[in-house]
Amino acid sequence: MSGDFPGQKSWREVPSDAETLAWVRDRELIRDLPQRYAHGIDTDDWEKVASVFHPECLVEGTLQAAAIQPYLEALEPGVKQYEATLHFMGNQFVELRLEGDPDKAHVETYAVAYHLEAEGSPHPDLVMGVRYCDTVLRVSDLSDWRILHRKVIKQWHRGPLPRP
């Protein structure tokens, strides 16, 4: 019987303190990526947004799929059409050691994204429920992680998508 902890052979085997600390650190660094992305979007900090992605990242978004640089170049003016955005990040599922690789992981984050129109706009606000499904990669000896592939799955939306 396998344990839930990487390298654990049975539920009776207790990982070392160093293994436990590394496991917790990796999980927290990985969980932080979608949170930093949302904070960057909502505060108009596009350097922060870009910082969570690996340079070779491919994004399959709600309206387009592209390599990270052209994706962000199209996303920024789309987001800036709104008076404000607010991404509420909810449940997260983290899977370490994806495909047995200690430097690869998966994080899936549920979010509700509010896109608010300016007062008096003829357009209704856009609110979307999405899941960010991210494959992440360790990029340095310091346990730094970046998103290598993102698939955004739209669960539902209210309001115009795309914006007229």
Residue frames as qw, qx, qy, qz and C-alpha x, y, z in Angstrom:
[[0.000, 0.889, 0.459, 0.000, 0.00, 0.00, 0.00],
 [0.423, 0.373, -0.014, 0.826, 1.39, 3.42, -0.97],
 [0.222, -0.598, -0.434, 0.636, 1.31, 6.42, 1.34],
 [0.257, 0.912, 0.317, 0.030, 0.21, 9.93, 0.37],
 [0.230, -0.876, 0.285, 0.314, 3.63, 11.46, 0.97],
 [0.659, 0.653, -0.370, -0.059, 6.16, 11.28, -1.90],
 [0.342, 0.484, -0.771, 0.235, 8.49, 8.35, -1.34],
 [0.517, -0.252, 0.607, -0.549, 6.32, 6.94, 1.46],
 [0.276, 0.110, -0.919, -0.259, 5.88, 3.19, 1.02],
 [0.385, -0.469, -0.794, -0.041, 3.20, 2.62, 3.65],
 [0.320, -0.808, -0.165, -0.466, 1.13, 4.57, 6.15],
 [0.797, -0.549, -0.121, 0.221, 3.43, 3.29, 8.91],
 [0.661, 0.107, 0.028, 0.742, 6.52, 4.93, 7.44],
 [0.138, -0.922, -0.212, 0.294, 7.07, 8.44, 8.81],
 [0.576, 0.669, -0.010, 0.470, 8.90, 10.92, 6.56],
 [0.555, -0.164, -0.270, 0.770, 11.86, 12.82, 7.97],
 [0.064, -0.789, -0.277, 0.544, 11.50, 16.42, 9.13],
 [0.118, -0.431, 0.442, 0.778, 13.52, 17.59, 6.11],
 [0.064, 0.234, 0.846, 0.475, 11.26, 15.66, 3.70],
 [0.036, -0.726, -0.666, 0.167, 8.16, 17.04, 5.39],
 [0.108, -0.717, -0.030, 0.688, 9.48, 20.60, 5.26],
 [0.103, -0.208, 0.632, 0.740, 10.40, 20.28, 1.57],
 [0.032, 0.444, 0.860, 0.251, 6.93, 18.86, 0.81],
 [0.062, -0.801, -0.478, 0.355, 5.16, 21.73, 2.63],
 [0.147, -0.587, 0.219, 0.766, 7.42, 24.35, 1.04],
 [0.103, 0.027, 0.756, 0.646, 6.81, 23.01, -2.48],
 [0.002, 0.617, 0.783, 0.072, 3.04, 22.89, -1.92],
 [0.099, -0.805, -0.290, 0.507, 2.94, 26.47, -0.63],
 [0.140, -0.441, 0.418, 0.782, 5.12, 27.83, -3.45],
 [0.064, 0.214, 0.832, 0.507, 2.94, 26.05, -6.00],
 [0.048, -0.713, -0.687, 0.132, -0.33, 27.21, -4.36],
 [0.159, -0.669, -0.072, 0.723, 1.01, 30.77, -4.45],
 [0.250, -0.013, 0.587, 0.770, 1.31, 30.90, -8.27],
 [0.017, -0.603, -0.673, -0.428, -2.42, 31.32, -9.10],
 [0.299, -0.809, -0.383, 0.331, -2.79, 33.71, -6.14],
 [0.322, -0.475, 0.207, 0.792, 0.03, 35.95, -7.42],
 [0.162, 0.264, 0.670, 0.674, -1.45, 35.84, -10.92],
 [0.135, -0.760, -0.619, -0.142, -4.84, 37.02, -9.62],
 [0.347, -0.752, -0.166, 0.535, -3.27, 39.74, -7.48],
 [0.320, -0.219, 0.408, 0.827, -1.30, 40.99, -10.49],
 [0.056, 0.484, 0.684, 0.542, -4.39, 41.10, -12.71],
 [0.247, -0.809, -0.533, -0.007, -6.50, 42.90, -10.10],
 [0.361, -0.778, -0.026, 0.514, -3.81, 45.47, -9.23],
 [0.547, 0.837, -0.027, 0.005, -2.75, 46.09, -12.85],
 [0.326, -0.715, 0.594, 0.168, 0.76, 44.73, -12.14],
 [0.874, 0.429, -0.129, -0.191, 1.59, 42.95, -15.38],
 [0.273, 0.586, -0.737, 0.199, 5.17, 42.20, -14.34],
 [0.455, -0.225, 0.738, -0.444, 3.73, 40.22, -11.42],
 [0.859, 0.291, 0.167, -0.387, 1.33, 38.44, -13.79],
 [0.689, 0.583, -0.429, -0.037, 4.17, 37.47, -16.15],
 [0.060, -0.609, 0.736, -0.289, 6.41, 36.38, -13.26],
 [0.726, -0.144, 0.575, -0.348, 4.36, 33.24, -12.53],
 [0.885, 0.429, 0.090, -0.157, 4.81, 31.79, -16.03],
 [0.680, -0.229, 0.505, 0.479, 7.70, 29.82, -17.52],
 [0.113, 0.550, -0.355, -0.747, 9.00, 31.51, -20.73],
 [0.138, 0.082, -0.868, -0.469, 7.88, 28.43, -22.72],
 [0.322, 0.287, 0.737, -0.520, 4.38, 28.37, -21.22],
 [0.169, -0.238, -0.682, -0.671, 1.35, 27.65, -23.40],
 [0.276, 0.203, 0.551, -0.761, -2.01, 28.99, -22.23],
 [0.118, -0.378, -0.798, -0.454, -5.37, 27.64, -23.35],
 [0.106, 0.104, 0.380, -0.913, -7.61, 30.49, -22.21],
 [0.401, 0.492, 0.664, -0.395, -11.35, 31.09, -22.43],
 [0.484, 0.786, 0.086, -0.376, -11.05, 33.03, -25.70],
 [0.591, 0.700, -0.398, -0.031, -7.73, 31.95, -27.22],
 [0.901, -0.302, 0.154, 0.270, -4.73, 29.63, -26.96],
 [0.449, 0.825, -0.232, 0.255, -1.21, 31.01, -27.38],
 [0.662, 0.073, -0.409, 0.623, 2.33, 31.06, -26.10],
 [0.372, -0.637, -0.467, 0.487, 2.61, 33.14, -22.94],
 [0.216, -0.279, 0.074, 0.933, 3.97, 36.38, -24.43],
 [0.169, -0.202, -0.508, -0.820, 1.30, 36.85, -27.14],
 [0.383, -0.553, -0.739, -0.042, -1.35, 35.60, -24.71],
 [0.335, -0.575, -0.377, 0.644, -0.48, 38.28, -22.13],
 [0.101, -0.115, 0.263, 0.952, -0.21, 40.94, -24.86],
 [0.293, -0.363, -0.628, -0.623, -3.83, 40.17, -25.83],
 [0.449, -0.537, -0.690, 0.184, -5.06, 39.71, -22.25],
 [0.295, -0.292, -0.291, 0.862, -3.88, 43.05, -20.84],
 [0.169, -0.037, -0.198, -0.965, -5.94, 45.37, -23.08],
 [0.475, -0.365, -0.708, -0.374, -8.94, 43.06, -22.67],
 [0.473, -0.470, -0.614, 0.423, -8.75, 43.32, -18.88],
 [0.202, -0.216, -0.134, 0.946, -8.14, 47.08, -19.00],
 [0.195, -0.380, -0.529, -0.733, -11.50, 47.59, -20.75],
 [0.523, -0.619, -0.584, -0.046, -13.12, 47.08, -17.35],
 [0.228, -0.849, 0.140, -0.456, -13.28, 49.62, -14.54],
 [0.342, -0.556, 0.695, -0.301, -12.09, 46.93, -12.10],
 [0.767, 0.048, -0.620, -0.159, -11.56, 43.20, -11.76],
 [0.467, -0.509, 0.589, -0.419, -11.62, 41.00, -8.71],
 [0.677, 0.156, -0.709, -0.119, -10.51, 37.38, -8.77],
 [0.660, -0.468, 0.409, -0.422, -11.72, 35.38, -5.80],
 [0.469, 0.350, -0.810, -0.036, -9.52, 32.30, -5.64],
 [0.801, -0.347, 0.129, -0.470, -11.14, 29.34, -3.93],
 [0.922, -0.218, 0.321, -0.007, -10.44, 25.63, -3.61],
 [0.311, 0.712, -0.612, -0.147, -7.07, 24.34, -4.72],
 [0.979, -0.088, 0.182, 0.010, -5.88, 20.82, -5.44],
 [0.105, 0.795, -0.589, -0.100, -2.11, 20.25, -5.62],
 [0.994, 0.024, 0.092, 0.050, -0.49, 17.09, -6.92],
 [0.167, -0.795, 0.550, 0.192, 3.27, 16.91, -6.40],
 [0.356, -0.306, 0.848, 0.246, 5.66, 14.64, -8.33],
 [0.721, 0.487, 0.074, -0.487, 3.54, 14.66, -11.47],
 [0.864, 0.423, -0.266, -0.056, 4.31, 11.54, -13.53],
 [0.903, -0.268, -0.088, 0.323, 6.88, 10.62, -10.85],
 [0.500, 0.484, -0.088, 0.713, 8.98, 13.72, -11.59],
 [0.435, -0.563, -0.442, 0.545, 9.95, 15.62, -8.39],
 [0.175, -0.266, 0.097, 0.943, 10.33, 18.84, -10.42],
 [0.245, -0.205, -0.556, -0.767, 6.86, 18.74, -11.97],
 [0.100, 0.304, 0.774, -0.546, 3.45, 19.26, -10.34],
 [0.111, -0.497, -0.621, -0.596, -0.18, 20.14, -11.01],
 [0.031, 0.296, 0.537, -0.789, -2.35, 22.73, -9.29],
 [0.083, -0.522, -0.669, -0.523, -6.02, 23.23, -10.05],
 [0.059, -0.223, -0.412, 0.882, -7.62, 26.39, -8.67],
 [0.048, 0.703, 0.689, 0.169, -11.29, 27.29, -8.66],
 [0.172, -0.188, -0.095, 0.962, -11.99, 31.00, -9.11],
 [0.198, 0.820, 0.536, -0.017, -14.80, 33.49, -9.54],
 [0.382, -0.044, 0.180, 0.906, -13.63, 36.41, -11.67],
 [0.128, 0.838, 0.447, -0.285, -15.60, 39.65, -11.51],
 [0.366, 0.145, 0.322, 0.861, -15.15, 42.10, -14.40],
 [0.009, 0.732, 0.512, -0.448, -16.89, 45.36, -13.48],
 [0.336, 0.611, 0.375, 0.611, -17.99, 47.92, -16.03],
 [0.143, 0.039, -0.201, 0.968, -17.70, 51.65, -15.38],
 [0.192, 0.536, 0.578, -0.584, -20.73, 53.45, -13.96],
 [0.428, 0.655, 0.031, -0.622, -23.11, 54.24, -16.81],
 [0.054, -0.295, 0.838, 0.455, -21.62, 51.66, -19.20],
 [0.718, 0.145, -0.189, -0.654, -24.15, 50.19, -21.62],
 [0.636, 0.181, -0.749, -0.040, -22.64, 46.74, -20.98],
 [0.804, -0.550, -0.024, -0.225, -23.48, 44.48, -18.05],
 [0.298, -0.672, 0.674, -0.073, -20.70, 43.24, -15.77],
 [0.778, 0.237, -0.571, -0.113, -19.08, 39.92, -16.59],
 [0.542, -0.510, 0.596, -0.301, -18.78, 37.32, -13.84],
 [0.748, 0.312, -0.562, -0.167, -17.16, 33.97, -14.57],
 [0.785, -0.439, 0.425, -0.105, -16.58, 30.77, -12.67],
 [0.648, 0.591, -0.479, -0.033, -13.39, 29.12, -13.93],
 [0.881, -0.389, 0.203, 0.179, -10.87, 26.45, -13.07],
 [0.241, 0.821, -0.514, -0.058, -7.20, 27.22, -13.67],
 [0.981, -0.091, 0.152, 0.083, -5.52, 23.88, -14.44],
 [0.151, 0.890, -0.430, 0.004, -1.78, 24.47, -14.25],
 [0.940, 0.013, -0.113, 0.323, 1.17, 22.17, -14.89],
 [0.156, -0.954, 0.252, -0.053, 4.09, 23.68, -13.00],
 [0.852, 0.281, -0.251, 0.363, 7.82, 23.12, -13.19],
 [0.578, -0.719, 0.059, 0.381, 10.61, 23.69, -10.66],
 [0.558, 0.798, -0.025, 0.226, 13.02, 26.11, -12.32],
 [0.199, 0.730, -0.507, 0.413, 15.92, 26.40, -9.89],
 [0.524, 0.014, -0.763, 0.380, 17.68, 24.77, -6.96],
 [0.078, -0.079, 0.453, -0.885, 15.84, 27.22, -4.69],
 [0.135, 0.424, 0.882, -0.154, 12.51, 25.46, -5.25],
 [0.256, 0.405, -0.033, -0.877, 11.24, 28.24, -7.48],
 [0.418, 0.353, 0.833, 0.085, 8.23, 27.10, -9.51],
 [0.228, 0.329, -0.237, -0.885, 6.64, 28.47, -12.72],
 [0.722, 0.391, 0.440, -0.363, 3.53, 27.60, -14.73],
 [0.248, -0.240, 0.759, 0.551, 4.53, 25.63, -17.84],
 [0.153, -0.277, -0.752, -0.578, 1.01, 24.98, -19.16],
 [0.257, 0.221, 0.524, -0.781, -2.32, 26.53, -18.20],
 [0.145, -0.358, -0.773, -0.503, -5.76, 25.43, -19.29],
 [0.259, 0.060, 0.365, -0.892, -8.63, 27.68, -18.20],
 [0.111, -0.351, -0.901, -0.230, -11.92, 25.81, -18.02],
 [0.316, -0.188, 0.039, -0.929, -14.99, 28.02, -17.96],
 [0.036, 0.243, 0.929, -0.277, -17.61, 26.51, -15.64],
 [0.092, 0.785, 0.613, 0.004, -20.19, 29.27, -16.13],
 [0.242, -0.025, 0.008, 0.970, -20.52, 32.98, -16.86],
 [0.093, 0.819, 0.539, -0.173, -23.01, 35.84, -16.58],
 [0.034, 0.847, -0.126, -0.515, -22.66, 38.82, -18.87],
 [0.711, 0.680, -0.125, -0.127, -21.16, 39.19, -22.33],
 [0.523, -0.503, 0.622, 0.293, -18.20, 37.00, -23.27],
 [0.495, 0.006, -0.099, 0.863, -16.43, 38.28, -25.26],
 [0.013, -0.636, -0.309, 0.707, -17.13, 41.87, -24.36],
 [0.498, 0.728, 0.442, 0.162, -18.95, 43.71, -27.19]]
